[in-house]
Amino acid sequence: QVEIVESGGGAVQPGGSLRFSCAASGDAITSYIMGWYRQAPGRERELVATISSGYSRLFGDSVKGRVLIFRNNGKNEINLQMENLKPEDAGVYYCNIRRGELNYWGKGVLVTVSA
């Protein structure tokens, strides 16, 4: 069983930045892909960014160029830095950990973007 602890997010003005952290505990966490997804009201959940244990990164089209993701395999932790936030970046951000058919989600952290 995998346990996920998320932190970060919050309220920010347009053009601001936010940082997110996700720590996981369980067996063989380094074998999992870790990442963040988000969901705005009335919309489907979408990819923000993922990172493998070998540090291969994948970014969602809507955030490319504005997001950095880092991984600390020793701590089973990932950090996401998002810059130049826009109102359309608002929503609930979820940490995800997956390997094959195993797929775990955090409870989510809320992001609001308004002047």
C-alpha positions in Angstrom: 0.0 0.0 0.0 1.2 3.5 -0.9 0.6 6.5 1.3 0.8 10.0 -0.3 1.2 13.3 1.5 0.7 16.5 -0.6 1.5 20.1 0.3 1.6 23.4 -1.5 -0.8 25.1 -3.7 -3.0 28.0 -2.4 -4.1 31.3 -3.6 -2.0 33.4 -6.0 -2.4 36.4 -8.3 -2.1 36.0 -12.1 1.6 35.9 -13.0 2.6 34.5 -9.6 4.2 31.2 -8.8 3.5 28.2 -6.6 5.3 25.2 -5.3 3.9 21.8 -4.6 5.4 18.8 -2.8 4.4 15.2 -2.7 6.0 12.6 -0.5 5.2 8.9 -0.8 5.8 5.9 1.5 5.5 2.3 0.7 7.4 -0.5 -0.9 9.6 0.2 -4.0 8.5 3.8 -4.5 11.5 4.4 -6.7 10.0 2.0 -9.2 7.0 4.2 -9.6 6.4 7.2 -11.9 5.4 10.2 -9.8 3.6 13.3 -10.9 0.9 15.9 -10.6 -2.4 16.1 -12.4 -5.1 18.8 -12.0 -8.8 19.1 -12.4 -10.8 22.3 -12.8 -14.6 22.4 -12.2 -16.5 20.8 -15.0 -13.4 19.6 -16.7 -11.5 16.3 -16.9 -8.4 15.6 -14.9 -5.3 16.5 -17.0 -1.6 16.0 -16.8 0.6 18.7 -15.3 3.9 16.8 -15.1 5.4 13.5 -14.3 8.9 12.3 -13.6 10.3 8.8 -13.5 12.9 7.4 -11.1 15.4 7.9 -14.0 14.3 11.6 -14.2 12.5 11.3 -17.5 9.9 14.1 -17.5 6.6 14.6 -19.3 4.7 17.9 -19.3 1.1 18.8 -20.1 0.7 21.0 -23.1 -1.0 23.7 -21.2 1.9 24.2 -18.7 5.0 23.5 -20.9 7.6 26.2 -20.3 6.1 27.2 -17.0 6.7 24.1 -14.9 9.7 22.4 -13.4 9.5 19.1 -11.6 12.2 17.5 -9.5 12.5 14.1 -7.8 14.4 13.0 -4.7 14.6 9.2 -4.8 16.2 9.1 -1.4 13.2 10.8 0.1 10.6 9.4 -2.3 9.5 13.0 -2.9 8.8 15.2 -5.8 8.6 18.9 -6.1 6.7 20.9 -8.7 7.4 24.6 -9.4 4.8 26.5 -11.5 5.5 30.0 -12.8 3.4 32.7 -14.4 0.1 31.2 -13.3 -3.0 32.1 -15.2 -6.7 32.0 -14.1 -7.1 28.8 -16.1 -4.5 27.1 -13.9 -7.0 27.1 -11.0 -8.3 23.8 -9.8 -7.5 20.9 -7.6 -4.0 19.5 -8.0 -3.4 15.8 -7.3 -0.3 13.9 -6.7 -0.2 10.6 -8.6 2.0 7.5 -8.2 1.8 4.7 -10.7 3.5 1.6 -11.9 1.8 -0.6 -14.4 -1.8 -1.3 -13.2 -1.0 0.1 -9.7 -2.2 3.7 -9.5 -2.5 5.8 -6.4 -3.9 9.4 -5.9 -3.4 11.9 -3.2 -6.4 13.9 -1.8 -5.5 17.0 -3.7 -4.6 20.6 -3.0 -6.6 23.6 -4.1 -5.2 26.3 -6.3 -7.0 29.6 -6.9 -5.7 32.3 -9.3 -7.3 35.7 -9.1 -6.3 39.4 -8.9 
